[in-house]
Amino acid sequence: MERFCDELRLERERRQITLDKICAVTKVSSRHLKALEEGDYAELPGGVFRKGIVRSYLSVLGLEESTWLERFEASLRESGLEDRTNDEWVEFAENVRRNRGSMSGSSTRPRWVGVAAMVAMLAALWWSVWRFVLHGRLFS
């Protein structure tokens, strides 16, 4: 059985479509398309971007998306890259949670100081306008 990437390249060549044409239509860099055809999935961006590149490639070739995506995911699992990608997402989510927790305590006070300063400036502006409109002058 041939590898997914080899079959994909053969289908492209059979249809006589160049990588440059796929680049022009999909706006995906040739570096990513070459990595896809060589089975070097680590060079592709992760997550939904990787699947988007494959979907775009399949669309230009006119291949059945669901069948080829299943084969691509199986090829990803065989390469061991999918497990690492999931670990990267878990680590990313953990970093976001940790950073949000550390920011909430320290930013509360400066935020309220800014709000209080803004209210004070609005009050001074309101007083100045009121004084000018009612009395015709700013200072007595």
Phi, psi and omega in degrees: 000133181282158178287155180305312184297323179292318179296322180297313179298316179298320178297319178296314181294322179298325179274357179057048177248130181274159175297326179297321179294318179297320177300315182295320183284316187268341185066022175268139183294149180296330178300318180289322179293321177295319179298321178297314181289337179268355180076018179267071187293339179293338179277350179274151174295157186275176172059225185294335180294319179298313179295324178297321178297315180297316180300316180298316179301311181298322181297316180296323180281344182076030180268153178296116188294311187297317180296312183290326177294321176298317179294323178296315180297323177295320178294323176298315179299318179298324181283346180080004183284327183297319180298318179295323179296318178297320178297322179295321178293320178297316178296319178299313180298321179295319177297319178297314180298316181296316181292323178294321179295321182284334181281329188296321182286321186278336185267356183292312183296309180301328180295314181291327176296318178296319179295316180297319178296320180294318179296318179298317179294320178295321178296317179296319178295315179299316180298317180297315180295316180300315181295318181292317182291316183284322188249352178076002177214157184277316182237147180267000000 
